[in-house]
Amino acid sequence: MKYDSLKDLYKSLFSNKESDSKILNEKEDFLAMLTHDLKTPIRAQIRALELLLNDYFGPLNPKQREIVEEIMASNKYMQNLTENILTNYKTENGKLIIQKSKNDIKLTIENTVQNLKYILIQKNQTANVKYKNIQNTFYNYDDIEIQRVLTNLIINASEYSYDNSTIDITAEKCSGYLKISITDTGPAISKNNIDSLFDKYSTNSKDYRKAGTGLGLYICKIIITAHGGKIEARRLQNNVVSFSFTINDN
């Protein structure tokens, strides 16, 4: 069933008494349409905030800069949230297309970290990027989707890490594949929770009184699997948690 507007879909969604599966599909349609309409104003706000932070309209005083950075972090978080919902919708409807090409993994990581700097600033966190055994930095992958994976993993690490902590991002050349790890230090995660982290709508946010959709890590798994790679989470000593994924070297 097609809808001409969000209003029509909303009415159908909340008046429909048919099967659960049909209602679920309509909810997915509603969320997809809503988030799609949100993308443009979010982008516009981010662009305006970038101009302010770059002193385009004149220098900001420290308090003004702090407030604008907080607003920027919120917009970046909302942007990622809408992208996750849209990606989930594409996945459920068979519309997620992976377009591989040769990309520079260093540039991909650096662009992602730069894009998230205002989120990290909020907790006075730093991202420490390291490269191991990498001579050729070009690999075959979908740059947009791998940046989405990195974004979700870094935001997740930031959310559950302590203030003033360091998030380690390591890219390592292994035999036949590239391995990227994101490691953070925060509250311990139980083994049962770690085993289900990549399930759809799975989240530890309630345990730590945080908001979360439970889609971020699930989407990471979908994208990495579509690349022919693997993704996992491990508990290390001293409350250190490491998420890692692989990209095949072909």
One Martini backbone bead per residue (centre of mass of N, CA, C, O) as a GRO file, in nm:
protein
  250
    1MET     BB    1   0.096   0.036   0.023
    2LYS     BB    2   0.040   0.370  -0.057
    3TYR     BB    3   0.160   0.702   0.041
    4ASP     BB    4   0.134   1.059   0.025
    5SER     BB    5   0.179   1.080   0.345
    6LEU     BB    6   0.243   1.086   0.676
    7LYS     BB    7  -0.050   1.122   0.764
    8ASP     BB    8  -0.168   0.871   0.622
    9LEU     BB    9   0.018   0.665   0.759
   10TYR     BB   10  -0.052   0.731   1.052
   11LYS     BB   11  -0.351   0.658   1.036
   12SER     BB   12  -0.311   0.365   0.949
   13LEU     BB   13  -0.127   0.266   1.179
   14PHE     BB   14  -0.344   0.354   1.431
   15SER     BB   15  -0.613   0.193   1.281
   16ASN     BB   16  -0.496  -0.080   1.240
   17LYS     BB   17  -0.632  -0.437   1.273
   18GLU     BB   18  -0.442  -0.617   1.161
   19SER     BB   19  -0.177  -0.772   1.129
   20ASP     BB   20   0.130  -0.763   1.276
   21SER     BB   21   0.301  -0.756   1.015
   22LYS     BB   22   0.161  -0.512   0.887
   23ILE     BB   23   0.213  -0.314   1.117
   24LEU     BB   24   0.519  -0.337   1.111
   25ASN     BB   25   0.555  -0.236   0.819
   26GLU     BB   26   0.422   0.043   0.871
   27LYS     BB   27   0.625   0.134   1.079
   28GLU     BB   28   0.867   0.126   0.893
   29ASP     BB   29   0.754   0.333   0.691
   30PHE     BB   30   0.722   0.565   0.889
   31LEU     BB   31   1.018   0.588   0.980
   32ALA     BB   32   1.140   0.630   0.700
   33MET     BB   33   0.987   0.890   0.627
   34LEU     BB   34   1.066   1.057   0.872
   35THR     BB   35   1.380   1.039   0.846
   36HIS     BB   36   1.397   1.150   0.561
   37ASP     BB   37   1.275   1.435   0.642
   38LEU     BB   38   1.513   1.495   0.856
   39LYS     BB   39   1.781   1.516   0.696
   40THR     BB   40   1.781   1.806   0.584
   41PRO     BB   41   1.765   1.977   0.851
   42ILE     BB   42   2.015   1.851   0.979
   43ARG     BB   43   2.218   1.941   0.767
   44ALA     BB   44   2.161   2.245   0.793
   45GLN     BB   45   2.246   2.270   1.089
   46ILE     BB   46   2.535   2.169   1.058
   47ARG     BB   47   2.627   2.387   0.861
   48ALA     BB   48   2.572   2.629   1.049
   49LEU     BB   49   2.758   2.532   1.281
   50GLU     BB   50   3.019   2.531   1.117
   51LEU     BB   51   3.027   2.833   1.067
   52LEU     BB   52   3.044   2.915   1.363
   53LEU     BB   53   3.305   2.741   1.437
   54ASN     BB   54   3.464   2.905   1.189
   55ASP     BB   55   3.399   3.218   1.222
   56TYR     BB   56   3.215   3.346   0.988
   57PHE     BB   57   3.056   3.564   1.202
   58GLY     BB   58   3.268   3.539   1.412
   59PRO     BB   59   3.386   3.519   1.712
   60LEU     BB   60   3.378   3.307   1.981
   61ASN     BB   61   3.320   3.251   2.285
   62PRO     BB   62   3.367   2.999   2.502
   63LYS     BB   63   3.061   2.962   2.571
   64GLN     BB   64   2.952   2.959   2.285
   65ARG     BB   65   3.121   2.721   2.185
   66GLU     BB   66   3.012   2.512   2.383
   67ILE     BB   67   2.716   2.525   2.289
   68VAL     BB   68   2.761   2.460   1.988
   69GLU     BB   69   2.897   2.185   2.037
   70GLU     BB   70   2.651   2.054   2.170
   71ILE     BB   71   2.463   2.086   1.927
   72MET     BB   72   2.638   1.930   1.729
   73ALA     BB   73   2.638   1.659   1.876
   74SER     BB   74   2.330   1.619   1.859
   75ASN     BB   75   2.315   1.624   1.546
   76LYS     BB   76   2.506   1.388   1.493
   77TYR     BB   77   2.338   1.181   1.647
   78MET     BB   78   2.077   1.217   1.478
   79GLN     BB   79   2.201   1.146   1.208
   80ASN     BB   80   2.278   0.855   1.284
   81LEU     BB   81   1.997   0.759   1.361
   82THR     BB   82   1.859   0.800   1.084
   83GLU     BB   83   2.055   0.620   0.924
   84ASN     BB   84   1.990   0.357   1.074
   85ILE     BB   85   1.689   0.342   1.005
   86LEU     BB   86   1.727   0.344   0.695
   87THR     BB   87   1.910   0.095   0.678
   88ASN     BB   88   1.709  -0.101   0.800
   89TYR     BB   89   1.494  -0.062   0.584
   90LYS     BB   90   1.667  -0.157   0.345
   91THR     BB   91   1.724  -0.438   0.457
   92GLU     BB   92   1.422  -0.537   0.486
   93ASN     BB   93   1.383  -0.451   0.154
   94GLY     BB   94   1.645  -0.513  -0.023
   95LYS     BB   95   1.815  -0.205  -0.056
   96LEU     BB   96   2.099  -0.286   0.023
   97ILE     BB   97   2.392  -0.150  -0.131
   98ILE     BB   98   2.709  -0.266  -0.220
   99GLN     BB   99   2.987  -0.042  -0.318
  100LYS     BB  100   3.275  -0.131  -0.443
  101SER     BB  101   3.604   0.017  -0.387
  102LYS     BB  102   3.888   0.193  -0.394
  103ASN     BB  103   4.020   0.268  -0.065
  104ASP     BB  104   4.136   0.473   0.195
  105ILE     BB  105   4.156   0.384   0.521
  106LYS     BB  106   4.276   0.636   0.646
  107LEU     BB  107   4.064   0.835   0.536
  108THR     BB  108   3.816   0.699   0.656
  109ILE     BB  109   3.897   0.726   0.954
  110GLU     BB  110   3.961   1.033   0.965
  111ASN     BB  111   3.679   1.130   0.875
  112THR     BB  112   3.520   1.003   1.106
  113VAL     BB  113   3.662   1.138   1.345
  114GLN     BB  114   3.609   1.428   1.255
  115ASN     BB  115   3.289   1.398   1.256
  116LEU     BB  116   3.308   1.316   1.592
  117LYS     BB  117   3.447   1.537   1.774
  118TYR     BB  118   3.192   1.661   1.926
  119ILE     BB  119   3.122   1.404   2.081
  120LEU     BB  120   3.397   1.372   2.233
  121ILE     BB  121   3.407   1.649   2.375
  122GLN     BB  122   3.176   1.604   2.588
  123LYS     BB  123   3.395   1.380   2.739
  124ASN     BB  124   3.693   1.429   2.689
  125GLN     BB  125   3.777   1.266   2.433
  126THR     BB  126   4.000   1.040   2.257
  127ALA     BB  127   4.148   0.950   1.943
  128ASN     BB  128   4.354   0.659   1.877
  129VAL     BB  129   4.547   0.607   1.591
  130LYS     BB  130   4.646   0.288   1.442
  131TYR     BB  131   4.913   0.120   1.249
  132LYS     BB  132   4.957  -0.223   1.118
  133ASN     BB  133   5.124  -0.355   0.859
  134ILE     BB  134   5.086  -0.093   0.659
  135GLN     BB  135   5.137  -0.007   0.323
  136ASN     BB  136   4.872  -0.060   0.180
  137THR     BB  137   4.568   0.147   0.204
  138PHE     BB  138   4.412  -0.011  -0.018
  139TYR     BB  139   4.063  -0.106  -0.042
  140ASN     BB  140   3.772  -0.314  -0.091
  141TYR     BB  141   3.500  -0.084  -0.043
  142ASP     BB  142   3.239   0.081   0.118
  143ASP     BB  143   3.279   0.388   0.235
  144ILE     BB  144   3.004   0.468   0.357
  145GLU     BB  145   2.953   0.200   0.522
  146ILE     BB  146   3.219   0.199   0.687
  147GLN     BB  147   3.167   0.470   0.819
  148ARG     BB  148   2.912   0.369   0.963
  149VAL     BB  149   3.049   0.160   1.137
  150LEU     BB  150   3.251   0.346   1.277
  151THR     BB  151   3.044   0.538   1.395
  152ASN     BB  152   2.892   0.334   1.573
  153LEU     BB  153   3.141   0.234   1.737
  154ILE     BB  154   3.236   0.510   1.848
  155ILE     BB  155   2.973   0.597   1.983
  156ASN     BB  156   2.955   0.351   2.164
  157ALA     BB  157   3.225   0.398   2.308
  158SER     BB  158   3.155   0.679   2.419
  159GLU     BB  159   2.897   0.612   2.583
  160TYR     BB  160   3.062   0.364   2.760
  161SER     BB  161   3.269   0.562   2.847
  162TYR     BB  162   3.472   0.746   3.010
  163ASP     BB  163   3.572   1.020   3.106
  164ASN     BB  164   3.882   1.108   2.980
  165SER     BB  165   3.918   0.905   2.755
  166THR     BB  166   4.040   0.645   2.535
  167ILE     BB  167   4.006   0.567   2.188
  168ASP     BB  168   4.099   0.283   2.016
  169ILE     BB  169   4.227   0.271   1.675
  170THR     BB  170   4.289  -0.028   1.479
  171ALA     BB  171   4.490  -0.103   1.192
  172GLU     BB  172   4.535  -0.440   1.053
  173LYS     BB  173   4.746  -0.649   0.879
  174CYS     BB  174   4.654  -0.950   0.750
  175SER     BB  175   4.588  -1.257   0.623
  176GLY     BB  176   4.370  -1.142   0.370
  177TYR     BB  177   4.317  -0.896   0.581
  178LEU     BB  178   4.143  -0.640   0.752
  179LYS     BB  179   4.176  -0.503   1.086
  180ILE     BB  180   3.934  -0.342   1.303
  181SER     BB  181   3.969  -0.163   1.617
  182ILE     BB  182   3.759  -0.082   1.908
  183THR     BB  183   3.872   0.062   2.219
  184ASP     BB  184   3.742   0.060   2.558
  185THR     BB  185   3.662   0.225   2.879
  186GLY     BB  186   3.424   0.073   3.108
  187PRO     BB  187   3.170  -0.077   3.197
  188ALA     BB  188   3.090  -0.381   3.251
  189ILE     BB  189   3.020  -0.666   3.046
  190SER     BB  190   2.838  -0.919   3.010
  191LYS     BB  191   2.837  -1.215   2.848
  192ASN     BB  192   2.539  -1.214   2.762
  193ASN     BB  193   2.545  -0.932   2.631
  194ILE     BB  194   2.777  -0.977   2.425
  195ASP     BB  195   2.629  -1.211   2.261
  196SER     BB  196   2.374  -0.984   2.184
  197LEU     BB  197   2.468  -0.706   2.055
  198PHE     BB  198   2.392  -0.782   1.731
  199ASP     BB  199   2.110  -0.769   1.782
  200LYS     BB  200   1.808  -0.673   1.725
  201TYR     BB  201   1.736  -0.433   1.966
  202SER     BB  202   1.995  -0.444   2.120
  203THR     BB  203   2.056  -0.314   2.463
  204ASN     BB  204   2.234  -0.137   2.745
  205SER     BB  205   2.094   0.136   2.823
  206LYS     BB  206   1.927   0.067   3.080
  207ASP     BB  207   2.171  -0.005   3.266
  208TYR     BB  208   2.286   0.320   3.204
  209ARG     BB  209   2.072   0.537   3.141
  210LYS     BB  210   2.025   0.520   2.824
  211ALA     BB  211   1.985   0.592   2.497
  212GLY     BB  212   1.842   0.343   2.257
  213THR     BB  213   1.769   0.132   1.969
  214GLY     BB  214   1.948  -0.130   1.876
  215LEU     BB  215   2.089  -0.080   1.567
  216GLY     BB  216   2.391  -0.020   1.530
  217LEU     BB  217   2.524  -0.312   1.557
  218TYR     BB  218   2.341  -0.454   1.357
  219ILE     BB  219   2.432  -0.286   1.110
  220CYS     BB  220   2.724  -0.362   1.120
  221LYS     BB  221   2.678  -0.663   1.061
  222ILE     BB  222   2.539  -0.632   0.788
  223ILE     BB  223   2.770  -0.484   0.640
  224ILE     BB  224   3.004  -0.684   0.693
  225THR     BB  225   2.868  -0.932   0.573
  226ALA     BB  226   2.833  -0.799   0.285
  227HIS     BB  227   3.164  -0.793   0.269
  228GLY     BB  228   3.270  -1.080   0.397
  229GLY     BB  229   3.289  -1.037   0.699
  230LYS     BB  230   3.369  -0.977   1.050
  231ILE     BB  231   3.212  -0.947   1.383
  232GLU     BB  232   3.318  -0.843   1.722
  233ALA     BB  233   3.317  -0.900   2.083
  234ARG     BB  234   3.538  -0.816   2.367
  235ARG     BB  235   3.659  -0.903   2.679
  236LEU     BB  236   3.880  -0.749   2.876
  237GLN     BB  237   4.075  -0.626   3.086
  238ASN     BB  238   3.976  -0.369   3.286
  239ASN     BB  239   3.700  -0.302   3.123
  240VAL     BB  240   3.774  -0.385   2.837
  241VAL     BB  241   3.644  -0.312   2.507
  242SER     BB  242   3.628  -0.497   2.188
  243PHE     BB  243   3.585  -0.402   1.854
  244SER     BB  244   3.570  -0.602   1.548
  245PHE     BB  245   3.668  -0.597   1.193
  246THR     BB  246   3.655  -0.721   0.854
  247ILE     BB  247   3.846  -0.696   0.541
  248ASN     BB  248   3.888  -0.808   0.249
  249ASP     BB  249   4.175  -0.868   0.023
  250ASN     BB  250   3.978  -0.785  -0.283
   0.00000   0.00000   0.00000
